[in-house]
């Protein structure tokens, strides 16, 4: 039992952090009244849409599931090609 006593301080800190975050995130904090929310939504919907950027990617070579190693270069070869 004594060996597990080192777990008590982290457990207490974790519980306190969970309670603190739960209190900060409780309902009612940061609410905006309905009129302001409707006005902001109207402004956002009236803006022109952002231009969409199309990114074309090169098609990747499909994997066969087999690992292929690069050919070995023999040490006696001076031109860098395998013999």
C-alpha positions as CSV (number, residue, x, y, z in Angstrom):
1,X,0.0,0.0,0.0
2,X,2.8,2.4,0.8
3,X,4.3,2.0,-2.6
4,X,1.1,3.5,-4.1
5,X,1.2,6.7,-2.0
6,X,3.1,8.5,-4.7
7,X,-0.1,8.4,-6.7
8,X,-2.1,10.5,-4.3
9,X,-0.6,14.0,-5.2
10,X,-1.1,13.5,-9.0
11,X,-4.6,12.1,-8.4
12,X,-5.5,15.1,-6.2
13,X,-4.1,17.6,-8.8
14,X,-6.1,15.8,-11.6
15,X,-9.3,15.9,-9.7
16,X,-8.9,19.6,-8.9
17,X,-8.1,20.4,-12.5
18,X,-11.2,18.5,-13.7
19,X,-13.3,20.4,-11.2
20,X,-11.8,23.7,-12.3
21,X,-12.3,23.0,-16.0
22,X,-15.8,21.8,-15.3
23,X,-16.6,25.0,-13.5
24,X,-15.1,27.2,-16.3
25,X,-17.0,25.3,-19.0
26,X,-20.4,25.3,-17.2
27,X,-23.4,26.4,-19.2
28,X,-24.1,30.1,-19.2
29,X,-20.5,31.4,-19.5
30,X,-19.8,33.4,-22.6
31,X,-23.4,33.3,-23.9
32,X,-24.4,36.0,-26.4
33,X,-27.9,37.4,-26.4
34,X,-30.2,36.3,-29.2
35,X,-30.3,39.6,-31.1
36,X,-26.5,39.9,-31.2
37,X,-26.2,36.3,-32.4
38,X,-28.8,36.9,-35.2
39,X,-27.0,40.1,-36.3
40,X,-23.6,38.3,-36.5
41,X,-25.2,35.4,-38.4
42,X,-26.7,37.8,-40.9
43,X,-23.4,39.6,-41.4
44,X,-21.6,36.3,-42.0
45,X,-24.2,35.1,-44.5
46,X,-24.2,38.4,-46.4
47,X,-20.4,38.3,-47.0
48,X,-19.3,36.9,-50.3
49,X,-17.9,33.4,-50.1
50,X,-14.1,32.9,-50.1
51,X,-12.7,31.6,-53.3
52,X,-12.0,27.9,-53.1
53,X,-8.5,26.7,-53.8
54,X,-8.3,23.4,-55.6
55,X,-5.1,21.4,-54.9
56,X,-4.4,18.6,-57.3
57,X,-2.1,15.9,-56.0
58,X,-0.1,13.5,-58.0
59,X,-1.7,10.0,-57.9
60,X,0.4,7.8,-55.6
61,X,1.7,4.5,-56.6
62,X,-0.4,1.8,-55.0
63,X,1.4,-0.4,-52.5
64,X,1.7,-4.1,-53.2
65,X,2.4,-4.9,-49.5
66,X,5.8,-6.2,-50.5
67,X,8.9,-4.4,-49.2
68,X,11.5,-3.9,-51.9
69,X,15.1,-3.0,-51.0
70,X,17.3,-0.8,-53.1
71,X,20.0,-2.7,-54.9
72,X,23.3,-2.9,-53.0
73,X,26.4,-1.2,-54.4
74,X,29.4,-3.4,-54.4
75,X,32.6,-1.9,-52.8
76,X,34.8,-2.8,-55.7
77,X,32.6,-0.8,-58.1
78,X,33.9,2.7,-58.6
79,X,31.2,4.1,-60.9
80,X,28.5,3.6,-58.3
81,X,26.6,0.9,-60.1
82,X,25.8,-2.5,-58.8
83,X,27.6,-5.4,-60.5
